[in-house]
């Protein structure tokens, strides 16, 4: 949050929660990327076409 935003929220009586975006356990997209990599690597002959990979992942 920028200093200007923080001042505005304080003036309005709004408490801002500090949120550290880079914490790996709170960043769910990292978990999803890892899961996707594991799924792709689990195929004997992984496809290079996105549509085929999508279809294979949808089945699981």
Contact map, one row per residue, 1 for C-alpha under 8 A:
111011000000000000000000000000000000000000000000000000000000
111111000000000000000000000000000000000000000000000000000000
111111100000000000000000000000000000000000000000000000000000
011111110000000000000000000000000000000000000000000000000000
111111111000000000000000000000000000000000000000000000000000
111111111100000100000000000000000000000000000000000000000000
001111111110000000000000000000000000000000000000000000000000
000111111111000000000000000000000000000000000000000000000000
000011111111111100000000000000000000000000000000000000000000
000001111111111000000000000000000000000000000000000000000000
000000111111110000000000000000000000000000000000000000000000
000000011111110000000000000000000000000000000000000000000000
000000001111111000000000000000000000000000000000000000000000
000000001111111100000000000000000000000000000000000000000000
000000001100111110000000000000000000000000000000000000000000
000001001000011111000000000000000000000000000000000000000000
000000000000001111100000000000000000000000000000000000000000
000000000000000111110000000000000000000000000000000000000000
000000000000000011111000000000000000000000000000000000000000
000000000000000001111110000000000000000000000000000000000000
000000000000000000111110011000000000000000000000000000000000
000000000000000000011111011000000000000000000000000000000000
000000000000000000011111111000000000000000000000000000000000
000000000000000000000111111101000000000000000000000000000000
000000000000000000000011111100000000000000000000000000000000
000000000000000000001111111100000000000000000000000000000000
000000000000000000001111111111100000000000000000000000000000
000000000000000000000001111111110000000000000000000000000000
000000000000000000000000001111111000000000000000000000000000
000000000000000000000001001111111100000000000000000000000000
000000000000000000000000001111111110000000000000000000000000
000000000000000000000000000111111111000000000000000000000000
000000000000000000000000000011111111100000000000000000000000
000000000000000000000000000001111111110000000000000000000000
000000000000000000000000000000111111111000000000000000000000
000000000000000000000000000000011111111100000000000000000000
000000000000000000000000000000001111111110000000000000000000
000000000000000000000000000000000111111111000000000000000000
000000000000000000000000000000000011111111100000000000001000
000000000000000000000000000000000001111111100100000010000000
000000000000000000000000000000000000111111110100000000000000
000000000000000000000000000000000000011111110100000000000000
000000000000000000000000000000000000001111111100000000000000
000000000000000000000000000000000000000011111100000000000000
000000000000000000000000000000000000000000111110000000000000
000000000000000000000000000000000000000111111111000010000000
000000000000000000000000000000000000000000001111110110000000
000000000000000000000000000000000000000000000111110110000000
000000000000000000000000000000000000000000000011111110000000
000000000000000000000000000000000000000000000011111111000000
000000000000000000000000000000000000000000000000111111100000
000000000000000000000000000000000000000000000011111111110000
000000000000000000000000000000000000000100000111111111111000
000000000000000000000000000000000000000000000000011111111100
000000000000000000000000000000000000000000000000001111111110
000000000000000000000000000000000000000000000000000111111111
000000000000000000000000000000000000001000000000000011111111
000000000000000000000000000000000000000000000000000001111111
000000000000000000000000000000000000000000000000000000111111
000000000000000000000000000000000000000000000000000000011111
